[in-house]
Structures are given as C-alpha cells and as structure tokens.
Amino acid sequence: MPLREAMLYERLPGNRVRCNLCGRRCLIPEGGYGFCRVRKNQSGKLYSLNYAKACAAHADPIGKKPLVHFHPGALVMSIATVGCNFRCRFCDNWSISQETDIRGTYFPPETVVKAAREHECQGISYTYTEPTVFFEYAYDTAVLAHKQGLFNTFVTNGYMTPEAVRTIAPYLDAATVDFKGGGDPEFYKRFSSVPSVNPIYESLKEMKRQNIHVEVTNLIVPKIGDSMDGIVELATWIRENLGADTPFHLLRFHPDYKLNNISSTEIRTLEEAYEAATESGLNYVYLGNVPGHRYENTYCPECGERLIERYGFSIVKWRLTEDMKCPSCGKKIPIVGKFHKEGFSFPYSLL
C-alpha cells in the first residue's frame, strides 16, 4: 500500500522537516527517521511507515487499559503497531515497541471498525505500544469509529504535543496516561531515554481542557522508582490540575526486558503508596497488577461503602445505582458511560 503522509509536521529549508507530534519535536534531515523509527523524511515530506500495519489486535476488557471510571465492563478492540518514542528498559511490550523491522498485518481503519462491531466491542483502544507514533492510523480509525457509535481510548505515555491532543480530541473519548517512577525526571532520563517530563504535564492539561476523560497510572519500580515523596508530588499535581476525582492507578512492577534483575514491587510498598496518594487528596486511588487486593475496588469517598468489587480486569460485584450514585449515602460517583454487564472478562486475539 502507498505510504501515508504524516500529520503535524512542518517543512524546513534544505528538505528538512520538524515533526510536531510528540514532545521530542524531532528535526529530521532528508532520508532520516524520527526517534520513534517509524516516521521518515522522504524528499522533504514526512511519512508514517507503520500506517495500518497492526502488530497486535485483541478484544480486551476495558479494565485492562486500565480504565475503571469509563464505560465499566465494556469490551474494546485493542490495536497497535510497532514503534515507540520512549526506550524504557523495563517495557513489558518491548518485542513490539522496540522492534526496528516495521512489520505487521494489513488491518486498515475500516476493517478495524468492522471487526469491533462483529466482536460486540463498545469501543476501540489504541494501546500496547505508544499510539502517538501511529497517530495517523489511530486518527483515521477513530473518525470512522465515532461514525459507527464506538468510543475511542488511548493508552499513552502522554508524550504528545498540545497540538496533537487538540487534533485527536474531537474523536478521543478517554485516555490512560502512564507515568513511571512517580514522574521523576532523572528516572525518565536514565531508564526511558526521555530528556524532559514537561511535555507529559502539558499534554495532560490539554486533555483536561479538551474534556477528554483521563485516568493516570504510575509504575512503582522497587528501589529506583518508589519514592513516596514522588507519589505525593504526582498525586498533588493531579489533584490541583486534573481534579480530585481523577482515578489514579498505582501499578506493581514485574521484572522484564533489560530490568529483569529487579524484583516485583512489594505489596506493602504499594499499600504505602496508596495511602500517600489518598492522603494527598485524591478520591479514587487503585492498585494494579495485584488481583484480589482490596484496593482494586471502588469505595465511596463520602461514606466508605464498597461500590464496585473487582478481580483483575473483571467486575465481580456492582452496587451503584443506575444513575451512578452510592446506594448508602447518595453521593454521585464520577463514572462516564454505563455499566456494560455483558462485557467479556477474558481477552482474545484477532491476528
């Protein structure tokens, strides 16, 4: 298939281009590639090399993203291509995110939407690798998805430019923004090859302005990215800039890729982080990658009633009223969309 010209770039003298898609804003000479390896300057034009080349396509429970305050129980068609604008040494999808060979199955936007409908998905999620680097593919799919009554979600490292957020905003309904190591700039430089974390915060603020539903995660890496001060700082920023009702997920690290010599995060460390984030004023804090833990559940911040009970990605008990209120005290719980009781709890692959 012909290459897809990239969105969000500017042409410069000498056949150079500047990509304005992610926070790196790569300056790319003729014949060169962006840091993501999937955008190339050919004769002064920037092209997406991974357009519609899906390396993964699964029907997933939305809780896997994780999104817990957005269409709970829904099933989402999840797609990805190779490539990433980070170099995380602990990436659990490194075999596709760090792949240099741009491979994949041709899976164009109209086929993605058709597959989502056929498999009774309520939405489409752009995930597994970084959706920013397959932006054109995600954008074209998202436009078609909306026309078919499907919602769209990103699972992203947040390293998008504000203009990228504004471009996708009319079609992006929700985003999970993944922090690592509490957002510590030195952690990002050392373990993800990210020069500055500021673009993540700017992207989040733009998502808030664009009324995109946002949930934030933070990966807690033992000894090198588990500072409680960092948790408090990040939680406080979320409360002050995104709101106290923003769901905040604290994720357990497990050894992978180039950081396989570090043990998994201790449960007690996760619980301390949960307490620190809650005491920082966030109303909905969750622990992730710990199936069966009590902090996977949703509790009423007013009366403490357990409202939604979870096990991993599955909802096992639902006590909210039809209008999303606590049955004990009547407090309105900020959940977007409806509870999809018919949602699947086990993912399956399409490719």
N, C-alpha and C positions, 0 to 999 in steps of 0.2 A: 504494500500500500504506500502511497506517497507520504512524505513526511508532513507533519502538521507544524505550521509556523507557530512559534511561541507567542504567548500573550505577555504583556507587561515588560517590554524591553525598549531601549532607545538605541538608535543607530548613531554612531560617532564617526568622526573623520578617520581615514585610514582603514575603513572596513571593520573597525572595532564595534563592539556592542556592549551595552551595560544591561544586565538582567536586573529587573526591579521586582522580582517575585519573592525572594527571601531576603532575610536580613543581611546576608553577605554582600548583596548587590555586586556580583562578580563583574569585573571588567574583562571581557573575553576577546582576544585577538582573532583575526581571521583563521579559521581552521582549528580553533581552540574549543575547549569544553569548560563548562561551569564546574564548580567544586562538586556538584551533585553527579557529575559524569554522564548525565542524560540530556543535556542541552548543549547544542553545538552551533558555533558561528560558521555559517557557510556563505561566503561571498557577501558578508555584511548583513546577513539575516540570521536570526536565531531560530533554531528548530528544536522541537521536542522529539527525542529519539525513541521514547518509550510509549508513545500515544497508542492506546488500545491494545497494548501488549501485556495482558494480565498474567502475572506470575502466581496469583492466588485468587480464588473466588469461592467463598463459602457462605452458606446460610447460617448465621450466628444468632444466639440470643443477645439482645441489646445490652444486657448486663455485662457481657464480656468486654465491652468497649473501654472502661465501664461507664455506662450512663444509667443512673438509678432514679433520677427525677425527670426523665423524659421518656414518655410512652413505655412505662414499665411493662415487661412481659412481651414486648414486641420482638419480631424476628426481622433481621436485617440482612440484605445481601451485602457481603463484605468483599471488596476488591482491592487489589494492589498491583503495582508494577515494581520492577527493580529500581533501586536508587535511593539516595538519602543525602541531605545536606549536613548531617552530623556524621561523626566517626566514633560512635560510642563503643568503648572497649568491652561493654557488658551487654550489648544488644542481644536479645533472645531471638531476633529475626535476622541475624547477621547474614545468613546464607542467601537472602534476597536483597536486604537493604544495602549490603556492601558488595554485591555482585558487580563485576565490571563488564561482563558479557550481557548485552541488552537483549535478553531472551523473554519469551512469553507466548501465550496463546492469543491469537487474534480474537478479541472479545469487545466489539465496538459498543458505543453507548446504547444504541437501540436494542442490542442483544442483552446487555446488562439489565435494562429496564424490563424487557420481556421475561428474562429469567427470574427477576424479582417477583413479578406478578404470578408467574407459573408456580413458584415455590411458596406462594402466600406470604411473602415478606411485606411488611408495612413501610419499610424504608430501605435506603442504601447507605452503607458506611464505607468511607474511603480510609483505609487503615492498613495495619501490618507493617508497611513501610511508610515513609512520610508523604502524605497527599500533596504537599506543596510542590514536590518535584514531578508529580504527574497532574499538575493543575489543569491543563487544557482538557485532558481526558475526564477528570473529575467534573470540571465545569460543564462540558457538553452533556455528560451523563446526568448531572444534577438538573439541568434545564429540562431535559426530557422526563426525568423522574417527577418533577413538580407537575408537569402537564398530565401525568398519569395518577396524580393523587398520592405520590410517595414522598416521604420526607428524606432529607439528606443530613448525614453527620460526618464530621472529620474526627479522626483520632490523630493528633498532631503534636509535634514538639513546640508548636507555637512560633516558629522562627519565620513568620510571614511578614511582609511589609504591610503597613496600613492600607496601601492601595490594593494589595492582593485581597485583603479582608473585605474591603468595600466592593471589589469586583464580584466576589463569590457570595456576598451577603444576601442578595435577593433570593438565592436558592439554597443557602446553607441554614438549616434549622437548629442545629446543635453542634457543639464541639467539645471533645475531651482534650484538654491541653496538659501534656505530660511534662512535669518537672523531674529533675534528677538531682539528688543531693541537696535538697532544700533551696535550689536556685543559686548555690554558692558559685560565684564567678570563677574561682580557682579550680573548683571541681570540674566545671564545664571546659575550661581550657585544657586541663590535664587529661581528662577521661573521655571527652567528646569532641575535642579539637574545635571548640566554639570560642571565638575571640571576645565576644561580649554577650551578656544575657539581656541587655536592654531591649533588643527587638521583641523578645517574648512578652515583656510587660506592655510594650506599646501595642502589640498585636491583641493582647487580652483587653486592653482598654478600648480598642477599636471594635472588638467583638461586642463588648458591652454597649457601646454607642449604637451599634447596628442591631441591637435586640436579638442577638444570637444566644440561645441557651448554652451556658458554659458550665462544665464541671472540670475540676482541676485534680490531677493526680501528682503524687510525689513519690519517687522511688527512694527508699531508705537503704543505703548501702552501708553495711557494717564497717565501723572504724574510719572510713574515708568520706562518708556522706550521711552521717547520722546525728549531726549536731542538733540538740534540742533548741538552741538559740536560733538556728536556721529555720527550724519548723515554726517557731513563734514568729519570726520575722516574716516568713512567707504567709502564714495564716493571717497575720495582722494586715499585710498588704492586700490580701484577698478580701478581707472584711471591709477595708477602707475604700477599695477601688471597684470591687465587683459586688459586694453586699454580703451580709452575714448569713444569708440563706444559700449561698453558693456551696454546692456539695464539694467536699474536699476528701480525696481518697489517698490514704497512706498505704503504699504498696510494699509488700515483702520482697526483698531481693533474693534471687537464687543464682548461683554461680553459672556463668555461661560465657562463651566466646573467649575473650582474652583475659577475663577476670574470673577464671574458674578455680582460683586458689583462695577465694574468699568464701566463707561460709554464709548460709542463708541468715537473714535477719532474725534475731531472737524475738520471740513473741512479746516478751516483757518490754523490749525496746519499742516495738510497735505500739503497745499499750501506753507507754510513757508519751510517745508522740501524739497519740490520740488525745490524751488528757491535756497536753500542752496546747494543741490546736483548739480544743474545746474551750479551754480557759482563756484563749485569745479572742473569744467572742464568736466563733463560727457555730452555727446551729446544727449543721449536718455533716459530721465527720464519719468516715468509714475506713475500715481496714480491708485491704485487698490481698489476694493470694493466701488466705487463711480460711478455707472452707469450714463452716460450722462455728466460727467465732462469734460471740455475741455482738461485737462491734461491726459485723456485716449488716446488721439490722437497722431499720429506721425507727427512731424514737421521737415522740412528741417533745419539742423543746419547752413546751409550756407545763405539761403535767408528767412527762416521763413515760407515758404509755408506749408499749412496743406496738408499732403500727404495721410494719412490713417485716416479715421474717424471711431471711434468705439462707441459702446454702450454695456457696459459689455463685454461679451465674443464674441460679434458679430461685424463683419466688415460691416459698412453700406455705406462706400464710399472709393473707391480706385483710387488714381490719379497717382501712379507711372507708369513709362513706363515699357515695357516688360522686359527691361534689368535692372530694379530696379533703375532708375535714376529719379531725380526730374524733372518734365516737365518744370519748370520755369528757373532753373539755370543749370541743367545737372549734379548736384552732385550725385555721386553714393551712394546709401543708402545700408548699410551692412545688407542685408537680405539673409538668406540661404534658398535655395529651391525656389519653385514657389508659386504664389498666387493660392489657391485652391478655385475658385469661387463656386464650387459645395458643399463646406463644410456645414455641418449642424450647426445650431446655438443653438439647444436645446438637452441637454444630455438625454440619456435613459439607463435603466438598463438591464443587461443580466441575472442576478441571481434572 
